Amino acid sequence: MLSCLRIFHITLATAALSIFMMGCGAKRQGETASPEKNEERPPVKAVDFDRQLDDYEPGKSRYNFYFTYKLIHPWWDAVALGVEEAVRQFEESSGVSIEYDYIGFDEVSPGLQAKRIEEAAKSGEYDVIAVDVADIGIVSPAIAKAVGAGQKVMTFSTSDAGDGCPRTAYVGNTHNERDGEELARALCEKLGGKGKVALLLGTKGVPCHEERAKGARKAISEYPDMEIVAESYDDDSKEAAQDFAEKTMEAHGDLAGIICCDMNNPVGAARAAIKMGRTGDVLIVGMDHDKEALRYLKNGIIYALAVQDCYSIGFDTVQVAVKIADGLQPGSAYPEKTDERTTIIFQDDAKEILEEIYGESR
């Protein structure tokens, strides 16, 4: 039974992630740091913590937003830090008060998310509902119904609502397929274009996970001597990912790599490599900024991680939601899709990223 609901406002309980507020510079989307000549390049900055509101003057003094996301998870805690900073800046610069509910689920449940959207829209309490879509086929119709009833709805994070959905705008990653392709290509190049690999897919039906897997398959197909020998959904579970990776390594003694499509599965794959004594001969690539994964990256157990700028996603979601609430349509005020960046990092980047995000310098 899902307990499913969390209303999340940033408090001192988030101190473990509040280091995200430290300032650092930006890196253009699509850049990958060279794993070969690190001393010749500037330090990698995967997250832009120096975000400031644009010069838009809000039309109201008070707003109420409803944010619903797929899964209670550190990834969305990082998004929430960007949300909270934008809220703070609106209050400080304009005296604008923004209240919001931040609703996640213990397990990914598109049906329950659709129900929550319907309930929030019916309440009439919210200026804007923002949705991180868990499944386009199930959730997008709920969005369309809410919009049809007069509710303003946007999407955010890593999952948009698909073609034809009447949501107003999207803030987040618009290039998940490319992220998966670039990660897989980094692995293939390191392996010299030869070898057997496995694919950990994340959660079935989640758009960003499916898109990354599609990109990974595309990259692998470009190398005649590369082969995907096993695939599995892991439901964004470290334990399920570890179990799959162990069984795959046992079945394929010559397995050369594992490509991971969510934030939890590179941790599971790395744990499996350690347990099976395969560190160093099974190359692992995956997503994002899990602390354990970054430690494995620093120690060479994971080869590369693609880190999304969660902080900017949260920050920009609030800016766009205010404009939607004021009745502005996409165009000169804000884009219909805000494209947030992803940066692929390698072993020599891990120590700095650990320090910037978690304050870990050892």
Rosetta blueprint (number, residue, H / E / L):
1 M L
2 L L
3 S L
4 C L
5 L L
6 R E
7 I E
8 F L
9 H L
10 I L
11 T L
12 L H
13 A H
14 T H
15 A H
16 A H
17 L H
18 S H
19 I H
20 F H
21 M H
22 M L
23 G L
24 C L
25 G L
26 A L
27 K L
28 R L
29 Q L
30 G L
31 E L
32 T E
33 A L
34 S L
35 P L
36 E L
37 K L
38 N H
39 E H
40 E H
41 R L
42 P L
43 P L
44 V L
45 K L
46 A L
47 V L
48 D L
49 F L
50 D L
51 R L
52 Q L
53 L L
54 D L
55 D L
56 Y L
57 E L
58 P L
59 G L
60 K L
61 S L
62 R E
63 Y E
64 N E
65 F E
66 Y E
67 F E
68 T E
69 Y L
70 K L
71 L L
72 I L
73 H L
74 P H
75 W H
76 W H
77 D H
78 A H
79 V H
80 A H
81 L H
82 G H
83 V H
84 E H
85 E H
86 A H
87 V H
88 R H
89 Q H
90 F H
91 E H
92 E H
93 S H
94 S H
95 G L
96 V L
97 S E
98 I E
99 E E
100 Y E
101 D E
102 Y E
103 I E
104 G E
105 F L
106 D L
107 E L
108 V L
109 S L
110 P H
111 G H
112 L H
113 Q H
114 A H
115 K H
116 R H
117 I H
118 E H
119 E H
120 A H
121 A H
122 K H
123 S H
124 G L
125 E L
126 Y L
127 D L
128 V E
129 I E
130 A E
131 V E
132 D L
133 V L
134 A L
135 D L
136 I H
137 G H
138 I H
139 V H
140 S H
141 P H
142 A H
143 I H
144 A H
145 K H
146 A H
147 V H
148 G H
149 A L
150 G L
151 Q L
152 K L
153 V E
154 M E
155 T E
156 F E
157 S E
158 T L
159 S L
160 D L
161 A L
162 G L
163 D L
164 G L
165 C L
166 P L
167 R L
168 T L
169 A L
170 Y E
171 V E
172 G E
173 N L
174 T L
175 H L
176 N H
177 E H
178 R H
179 D H
180 G H
181 E H
182 E H
183 L H
184 A H
185 R H
186 A H
187 L H
188 C H
189 E H
190 K H
191 L L
192 G L
193 G L
194 K E
195 G E
196 K E
197 V E
198 A E
199 L E
200 L E
201 L L
202 G L
203 T L
204 K L
205 G L
206 V L
207 P H
208 C H
209 H H
210 E H
211 E H
212 R H
213 A H
214 K H
215 G H
216 A H
217 R H
218 K H
219 A H
220 I H
221 S H
222 E L
223 Y L
224 P L
225 D E
226 M E
227 E E
228 I E
229 V E
230 A E
231 E E
232 S E
233 Y L
234 D L
235 D L
236 D L
237 S L
238 K H
239 E H
240 A H
241 A H
242 Q H
243 D H
244 F H
245 A H
246 E H
247 K H
248 T H
249 M H
250 E H
251 A H
252 H L
253 G L
254 D L
255 L E
256 A E
257 G E
258 I E
259 I E
260 C E
261 C L
262 D L
263 M L
264 N L
265 N H
266 P H
267 V H
268 G H
269 A H
270 A H
271 R H
272 A H
273 A H
274 I H
275 K H
276 M L
277 G L
278 R L
279 T L
280 G L
281 D L
282 V L
283 L E
284 I E
285 V E
286 G E
287 M E
288 D L
289 H L
290 D L
291 K H
292 E H
293 A H
294 L H
295 R H
296 Y H
297 L H
298 K H
299 N L
300 G L
301 I L
302 I L
303 Y L
304 A E
305 L E
306 A E
307 V E
308 Q E
309 D L
310 C H
311 Y H
312 S H
313 I H
314 G H
315 F H
316 D H
317 T H
318 V H
319 Q H
320 V H
321 A H
322 V H
323 K H
324 I H
325 A H
326 D L
327 G L
328 L L
329 Q L
330 P L
331 G L
332 S L
333 A L
334 Y L
335 P L
336 E L
337 K E
338 T E
339 D E
340 E L
341 R L
342 T E
343 T E
344 I E
345 I E
346 F L
347 Q H
348 D H
349 D H
350 A H
351 K H
352 E H
353 I H
354 L H
355 E H
356 E H
357 I H
358 Y H
359 G L
360 E L
361 S L
362 R L
